[in-house]
Amino acid sequence: MRVKLSTLMIVATLAMAGAMLYLAMFQQKLLSSYAAFLSFILLLFVVGVILARFEESEISSKEVALIGILGAIIAASRIPFAALPNIQPCTFLIICTGLVFGALAGAMAGVTTAAVSNFFFGHGPWTPWMMVAWAMVGMVSALVGKRLREEVTVTHVIFLGVILGLAYNVLMDFSSWLTFYRAVPDLFLPTMVAGIPYGILHVIGNVIFAAVLGRPVLTLFKRFRRRTHVSYRPDDDEVVMSASAGTAAMAGNRTK
């Protein structure tokens, strides 16, 4: 019996999460000393789950190419806004990707955006946190898009921009406390409070981008989804065989 790589990654992720939970409950000093390293390994496993699921998926080559292009475009869109504090279109575009193309595309767009754009901004212990945070944005947006289907509007994008923008910043602030402040309990609240202004700016940026670019981006993404999506139905072979048999019968009648 062959075990999928994604299954192994999920088991490893749960095992690492359980180990960190045990340390948090019974060995707080030990966790404080190795919090940055252990969280880094945990996040690598989480990213590994996403990559493994992508590798095992049965999407078409057109969809693979589209996901790669979207990830590169979203990553590049972050660079022109480097001078603005925490204002960039990446979260907005990842939300649109998840809404239109689904969870796998949204997660891969998030992972690619952080990994590629940080070649310009600089890699560090924050990179895997950004990869997981933006992947979360894409997957949650996909859940909403699955329920709404073709009824996705700019209002939904704005709403998700507010909620997921705040969630993204809370996770990144938590990563700072865990990585740079060694999970010291007394520094948790000051770290989270210090990140509030940046979270507000992130949300404001998401709302502005959604209000200005939401409609054309959704229209464009939906068009590309129709052009690249390939579906297979088991009864297609029966239809083809029936059509072939009918053609052969007509040809036989003509020769008589």
Secondary structure, DSSP 8 states (H G I E B T S, - for coil): ----HHHHHHHHHHHHHHHHHHHHHH-HHHHHHHHHHHHHHHHHHHHHHHHHHHHH----HHHHHHHHHHHHHHHHHHGGGTTSTT--SHHHHHHHHHHHH-HHHHHHHHHHHHHHHHHHH--STHHHHHHHHHHHHHHHHHHHHHHHGGG--HHHHHHHHHHHHHHHHHHHHHHHHHHTSTT-GGGHHHHHHHTHHHHHHHHHHHHHHHHHHHHHHHHHHHHHHHHH-----TTHHHHHHHHHHHHHHHHHHHH-
